[in-house]
Amino acid sequence: MTISMWRQLARPLYALSGGPWIALFALAMQPAIMLAGGLLLIMVTGGLSTHSVTTPLILLLPLVCIAIIPLVGLWYGYVERGRLWVLGFDGVDSGHVRMPLRPFWSWIAVRYREPATWREVLATVVGGIFGLLSIVVLFLQVAVLAAMGWALLYLGVLHERLDEGNFAPLDAEVPELGPEDWWMVALAILAALIVFGYLNGLLAAISASASKALLAPRPEEIQRQVVRLASSRDRIMESFEGERRRIERDLHDGVQQELVNLSLRLGMVELDLKGLEQQGADAAGAREQLTLAQEQARHALQTLRSTVRGIYPAVLEDHGLRAALEELANNCILPVELDYDAAHPFPRSAERTAYYAANEAIANALKHAEATRLRITARSAEGTLRLEIADDGRGGADAARGSGIAGLNERAEALGGAVEVDSPPGGPTTLRLRLPLNQDERASTLRF
């Protein structure tokens, strides 16, 4: 993390640090930026005027300049944020809505209507004032240091040569300094460098603070970006869930039906074998292989159904969260107590996230916790869905290392919620999920 120029100025050893050099560089950058912006404006308007100098075009040049000024402001805002970063004022985000450059005229129309664009134009004007002030200050500093350097050179080298010459006497009283007084001039140069370092730092900090105040996004712009981010995450989640539904349908209507047909055909083969056995044929080996094939087909079908249920449970889509949790509890090999007292219906995204949280917690309890029973509690109050899954296992679960919990936490955060895992060594393990159901609460949760 960089240190701002204000904090550097407050340090006792500021003069011996790199702060004065950073301030000098930043002050020199400001007039250079303004010069580049002015040249850009002149090149554009000059290029228009050189094609065909006609009276209507000359009259339109001021309007063209006015129309281009916001573009110069946009460019200045981009470059000025880099100068602010040099001075330690990082984190100055843009207040503009992010959008592609094409179509260009749509981009122009949006940018010209944004308040952030006109604040950048104002920042350009303020930057021009500070740029002129920087030129004056730096010029005076160079002049003072040049005069002091000449005095030091005079005392050290040119004193005797100048004394030998014939010069007209001056009426003004000039202090007499000899070569032995060189240290006084050197000390004055050192003092001037220190004063100039603090002066440059102060001027750079003031100009940077003014630019930051103008370029920083306003609360309503930040809120707009948050809402846009939430909408974007919603679209991503909906697209993801749509893809899961498609995969579930493909497996259900494709592979699962093929396995069912295979089981039926094996059943028909079993009937044929019975007919052969009744005729006295020896079909013991074939029956053994048929029994094995039927067992494998049943196992494959059961595994596929379990996979399809995990990808996207149809009961959740058809009957809601309560029915889906009841199915989870009934299919679990451990006894599961379900305590459900929540309003219905919920948003589909919240129901899906709650279901996957319960599914993940049950899977972890079966694989790692050595649990003997589980309890699922669901509550909804004050616009929030709360789900708690507890087991009596050995505990010690690390939420940071588990990819399933990490993915679940990403799902919850996409909805403005959160996942907490409490799993001390020795148990029990409790997973808590909180999902805001109110859109305004969700936006504020995403923001802060």
Secondary structure, 3 states (H helix, E strand, C coil): CCCCHHHHHCCCCHHHCCHHHHHHHHHHHHHHHHHHHHHHHHHHHHHHHCCCCCHHHHHHHHHHHHHHHHHHHHHHHHHHHHHHHHCCCCCCCCCCCCCCCCCHHHHHHHHHHCHHHHHHHHHHHHHHHHHHHHHHHHHHHHHHHHHHHHHHHHHHHHHHHHHHCCCCCCCCCCCCCCHHHHHHHHHHHHHHHHHHHHHHHHHHHHHHHHHHHHHCCCHHHHHHHHHHHHHHHHHHHHHHHHHHHHHHHHHHHHHHHHHHHHHHHHHHHHHHHHHHHHCCCCCHHHHHHHHHHHHHHHHHHHHHHHHHHHHCCHHHHHHCHHHHHHHHHHHCCCCEEEEEECCCCCCHHHHHHHHHHHHHHHHHHHHHHCCCCEEEEEEEECCEEEEEEEECCCCCCCCCCCHHHHHHHHHHHHCCCEEEEECCCCCCEEEEEEEECCHHHHHHHHHC
